[in-house]
């Protein structure tokens, strides 16, 4: 189960103001409808999605995946400290194909290695979910968008139908634009609020819901469907959840911290996330009716 803010006691010394702020964060973030009851993901987890509905999910997710890079670059540029910028660059570089370097040994292909074996080293089933990109290896096949191309192929989706702004629905584009505006904001309080909200939404279980529905769809009619893109991200988010409270404390202890801006950024970011899922939910209801 993902860590949530109210599950972790504050580290002393904090004081009454911290406790009050933590209660407001819980109300704004952890009680937001997209965290407590994402209608689309609850439905999708049942495994009733048709091929067309799975195609819709993968296509719109690919647009989000690609345009997230824009928001992450803005977050990197607008970082308040070198440490924050390095953390943002870690995420950006990993999205673009630099694998995490950890203490664990990456599985190596038998010698002599062919091109297919080398490509497998970028497979999300083999790529580490922890460590650092500093000293890591870049691989085209480790680019997260290329992982999604592998998901889309058995669904009949072509490269030209994926990741482009022009194939995004209005609800998807609104979400991506909100990511750039809030998550990538020049205002550190807005940006930190949006980042905190995104991390806690991502750790609240939607990856597991998507995996559950995709597994059922795969077993029912698409045995060649690869799910490692989703399972890799699910493992990563489980790890990220444990760090969000530390980041919240750091933000709160800044002398110029603006509590209202932080909560505003968090709230509007989650509203943008909800718009993305609401768009998918409206489409699935339309297709079900048709």
KAHUPE-V145950 format. One record per pair of residues at least 6 apart in sequence whose C-alpha atoms are under 7 Angstrom apart, sorted by sequence separation. I is the first residue (numbers start at 1). J is the second residue. D is the distance in whole Angstrom. If there is no record, write none. Layout:
{{I	J	D} {I	J	D}}
This chain:
{{30	36	7} {79	85	5} {121	127	7} {161	167	7} {185	191	5} {251	257	7} {184	191	6} {218	225	6} {109	117	6} {182	190	6} {183	191	5} {76	85	5} {182	191	6} {183	194	5} {76	88	5} {182	194	6} {183	195	6} {75	88	7} {76	89	6} {72	88	7} {122	139	6} {123	141	7} {73	92	7} {107	126	7} {122	141	5} {123	142	6} {211	230	6} {6	26	7} {72	92	6} {122	142	4} {5	26	7} {119	141	6} {69	92	7} {207	230	7} {208	234	7} {207	234	5} {99	127	7} {100	128	6} {102	130	6} {100	129	7} {102	131	4} {100	130	6} {101	131	5} {102	132	7} {100	131	5} {101	132	5} {100	132	5} {101	133	6} {100	133	5} {99	133	6} {101	135	7} {203	237	5} {98	133	6} {101	136	5} {202	237	6} {203	238	6} {100	136	6} {99	136	6} {98	136	6} {99	137	6} {203	241	6} {94	133	7} {98	137	5} {99	138	6} {98	138	4} {97	138	5} {98	139	6} {200	241	7} {90	132	7} {97	139	5} {199	241	7} {90	133	6} {97	140	6} {99	142	7} {98	142	7} {97	142	4} {97	143	4} {96	143	5} {97	144	7} {95	143	6} {96	144	7} {196	244	7} {95	144	5} {189	257	7} {189	258	6} {193	262	4} {197	266	5} {154	224	6} {192	262	7} {193	263	6} {196	266	7} {154	225	6} {190	261	5} {194	265	5} {189	261	6} {190	262	5} {193	265	5} {194	266	4} {197	269	7} {189	262	5} {193	266	4} {197	270	7} {151	225	6} {190	264	7} {191	265	7} {151	226	5} {190	265	4} {194	269	5} {150	226	7} {151	227	7} {66	145	7} {65	145	7} {148	229	7} {147	229	6} {182	265	6} {62	148	7} {182	269	7} {179	269	7} {178	269	7} {58	152	7} {178	272	6} {66	163	5} {175	272	5} {174	272	7} {175	273	6} {63	162	7} {55	155	6} {62	162	6} {63	163	4} {175	275	6} {62	163	5} {63	164	6} {175	276	6} {63	165	6} {59	162	6} {125	228	6} {129	232	7} {124	228	6} {171	275	6} {172	276	5} {63	168	6} {124	229	6} {171	276	5} {74	180	7} {78	184	7} {129	235	7} {78	185	7} {129	236	6} {60	168	6} {64	172	7} {68	176	7} {71	179	6} {75	183	7} {78	186	5} {80	188	7} {124	232	6} {171	279	5} {67	176	6} {71	180	4} {75	184	4} {70	180	7} {74	184	5} {75	185	7} {60	172	7} {64	176	6} {71	183	7} {72	184	7} {71	184	5} {45	209	5} {41	206	6} {44	209	7} {45	210	6} {47	212	7} {35	201	6} {44	210	6} {47	213	4} {42	209	7} {45	212	5} {46	213	6} {47	214	7} {29	197	6} {41	209	6} {45	213	4} {35	204	6} {41	210	7} {44	213	5} {47	216	5} {47	217	6} {2	203	5} {2	204	6} {2	205	7} {53	284	6} {28	263	7} {2	238	6} {34	270	7} {29	266	7} {40	277	6} {3	241	5} {25	263	7} {29	267	7} {2	241	6} {3	242	6} {28	267	6} {5	245	7} {34	274	5} {40	281	5}}
